[in-house]
């Protein structure tokens, strides 16, 4: 077992890692036990009672976090010439088509989100082997394949995120930064959990929400009492 660092020991001394805390308490604890010199991300891990190997139990969706993620999201829009100005005015960092497709094929992936249009997906589709493993492939279900590229860019810039259960039945998502106040983290977490709750597959039996943890980029996880969320 790896030896704990001084900072890790100090963090663990400030709370009981085996105890369930209310969302309000957990939000404050994560801020208190984070000692990084940068503004660390605050993440939530939600273990669901689903079998992701079954297509009808794949939980995936999008949510607009009330306070955003605190990240400067770099957006690339792959579109036809008539949509270029719309994308730029909405705040897209990069806009184009064939030139950026060639750039991605050459190994460039220094972006967080790619938004495109249905009528150019034939061209974008060939980037699947590069973008897929990095979670960058546009998808109509996440709102990143649309004719309304301006609206899509604004939503992503404002804090809209997409999430998907992994092969272990866990959803990982960033809900803010350590610099956020506890109330902002709580409201973002509640919005995400409420959205996940609405996506419960009808074929999923037993307990849907198995466990919820909050953590920052460099902190240990804090167990959250599911009773902190209404209706789950």
C-alpha positions in Angstrom: 0.0 0.0 0.0 1.4 3.4 -0.9 2.6 5.6 1.9 0.4 8.6 2.6 2.0 12.1 2.2 1.9 14.7 4.9 -0.9 16.6 3.0 -2.9 13.4 2.6 -2.6 12.6 6.3 -3.7 16.2 7.1 -6.7 16.0 4.8 -7.8 12.6 6.3 -7.5 14.0 9.8 -10.2 16.6 9.1 -13.1 14.2 8.5 -14.1 10.6 8.8 -13.7 8.8 5.4 -16.1 6.1 6.4 -18.9 8.5 7.4 -21.8 9.7 5.3 -22.1 13.5 5.2 -24.9 15.8 4.0 -24.2 17.5 0.6 -23.8 20.8 2.5 -21.2 19.3 4.8 -19.4 17.4 2.0 -19.1 20.6 -0.1 -17.4 22.4 2.7 -15.2 19.5 3.6 -13.9 19.1 0.0 -12.9 22.8 0.0 -11.2 22.5 3.4 -9.1 19.4 2.6 -7.9 20.7 -0.8 -4.3 22.1 -0.5 -3.4 22.4 -4.2 -1.7 25.6 -5.4 -4.1 25.8 -8.3 -7.9 26.2 -8.5 -8.7 22.5 -8.5 -11.8 21.0 -10.0 -14.5 19.6 -7.8 -15.8 16.3 -9.1 -18.8 14.1 -8.3 -18.8 10.3 -8.8 -22.2 8.6 -8.9 -22.4 4.8 -8.8 -25.6 3.5 -10.3 -27.4 0.2 -10.1 -27.4 -0.4 -13.8 -25.6 -2.8 -16.1 -23.9 -0.6 -18.8 -23.3 -3.7 -21.0 -27.1 -3.7 -21.7 -28.1 -1.1 -24.3 -31.3 -0.3 -22.5 -29.4 0.5 -19.2 -26.9 2.9 -20.7 -27.5 6.2 -18.8 -26.4 9.2 -20.8 -27.5 12.8 -20.9 -26.8 16.5 -20.7 -27.3 19.1 -18.0 -26.8 22.9 -17.8 -25.1 23.5 -14.4 -26.5 26.7 -12.8 -23.1 28.0 -12.0 -21.1 26.4 -14.8 -18.0 24.4 -14.3 -15.5 27.2 -13.8 -13.5 26.0 -16.7 -12.6 27.9 -19.8 -14.1 25.5 -22.3 -12.3 25.5 -25.7 -14.9 24.9 -28.4 -14.3 23.9 -32.0 -17.2 24.3 -34.5 -17.0 22.3 -37.7 -19.5 23.9 -40.0 -20.4 25.1 -43.5 -19.3 28.7 -44.5 -22.8 30.2 -43.9 -22.5 29.3 -40.2 -19.0 30.6 -39.6 -20.0 34.1 -38.4 -22.8 32.7 -36.2 -20.3 30.4 -34.4 -17.7 33.1 -34.0 -20.3 35.6 -32.6 -21.5 32.9 -30.1 -17.9 32.6 -28.7 -16.4 29.6 -30.5 -12.6 29.4 -30.1 -12.1 27.7 -33.5 -14.3 27.6 -36.5 -13.8 25.9 -39.9 -14.2 22.6 -41.6 -11.7 20.9 -43.9 -8.7 22.7 -42.5 -9.5 21.6 -38.9 -10.4 18.0 -40.0 -7.0 17.8 -41.5 -5.4 19.3 -38.4 -7.2 16.7 -36.2 -6.1 13.9 -38.5 -2.6 15.2 -37.9 -3.0 14.7 -34.2 -4.3 18.0 -32.9 -7.0 17.6 -30.2 -6.3 20.7 -28.0 -10.1 21.3 -27.5 -12.8 20.4 -25.0 -15.9 20.2 -27.1 -16.6 19.9 -30.8 -19.9 21.1 -32.3 -20.9 20.3 -35.8 -23.9 20.1 -38.2 -25.9 17.1 -39.5 -24.9 17.8 -43.1 -21.2 17.6 -42.5 -21.2 14.5 -40.2 -20.1 12.4 -43.2 -16.8 14.3 -43.1 -16.5 14.4 -39.3 -17.4 10.7 -39.0 -14.0 9.6 -40.3 -12.4 11.2 -37.2 -14.2 8.7 -34.9 -11.1 6.7 -34.2 -9.3 9.8 -33.0 -12.1 11.6 -31.3 -14.0 8.7 -29.8 -11.4 7.5 -27.3 -11.0 11.2 -26.1 -14.7 11.7 -25.6 -14.7 14.5 -28.3 -17.0 12.9 -31.0 -20.0 15.1 -31.6 -23.3 13.4 -30.8 -27.0 14.5 -31.4 -28.0 13.2 -28.0 -25.6 15.6 -26.3 -26.7 18.5 -28.5 -23.3 18.8 -30.3 -24.7 17.9 -33.7 -27.2 20.7 -34.6 -28.1 23.3 -37.1 -28.3 25.9 -34.3 -24.6 26.1 -33.8 -24.7 29.5 -32.1 -27.1 28.3 -29.4 -25.0 25.2 -28.8 -21.8 27.2 -28.4 -23.4 29.5 -25.9 -24.8 26.6 -23.8 -21.5 24.9 -23.7 -19.7 28.1 -22.7 -22.3 28.7 -20.0 -21.8 25.3 -18.3 -23.7 22.7 -20.2 -22.0 19.3 -19.8 -22.7 15.8 -21.1 -22.2 12.7 -19.0 -22.3 9.0 -19.5 -22.1 6.0 -17.2 -18.8 4.1 -17.6 -18.3 0.3 -17.9 -18.3 0.0 -14.1 -21.7 1.8 -13.7 -20.2 5.1 -12.5 -20.8 8.6 -13.8 -17.9 11.0 -13.3 -18.5 14.7 -13.8 -17.0 18.1 -12.8 -19.4 20.4 -10.9 -17.2 23.4 -10.3 -14.0 24.6 -8.8 -12.6 24.8 -5.2 -13.0 28.6 -5.5 -16.8 28.1 -5.8 -18.7 28.7 -2.5 -20.4 25.7 -1.0 -23.8 26.8 -2.1 -22.7 26.9 -5.8 -21.3 23.4 -5.6 -24.5 22.1 -3.9 -26.8 23.7 -6.5 -24.7 22.2 -9.4 -24.6 18.8 -7.7 -28.4 18.8 -7.2 -29.0 19.8 -10.8 -26.9 16.9 -12.1 -28.4 14.3 -9.7 -31.9 15.4 -10.5 -31.1 15.0 -14.2 -29.6 11.5 -13.7 -32.7 10.6 -11.6 -35.0 11.4 -14.5 -33.0 9.1 -16.8 -33.4 5.9 -14.7 -33.9 3.0 -17.2 -37.2 1.2 -16.8 -35.3 -2.1 -17.0 -33.1 -1.2 -14.0 -34.2 -3.0 -10.9 -33.3 -2.5 -7.2 -31.4 0.5 -5.9 -30.7 3.1 -8.6 -28.3 5.4 -6.7 -25.8 3.1 -5.0 -23.3 5.8 -3.8 -22.3 9.4 -4.3 -18.8 10.9 -3.6 -17.4 14.4 -3.8 -13.7 15.1 -4.3 -11.4 17.6 -5.8 -8.5 17.0 -8.2 -6.1 16.1 -5.4 -8.3 15.3 -2.4 -9.7 12.1 -1.1 -13.3 11.3 -1.7 -16.1 12.3 0.7 -19.2 10.1 1.0 -22.4 12.0 0.5 -25.7 11.0 2.1 -28.2 10.3 -0.6 -30.9 11.8 1.6 -29.4 15.2 0.8 -31.1 14.9 -2.6 -34.9 15.0 -2.8 -36.7 12.4 -4.9 -34.0 9.9 -5.3 
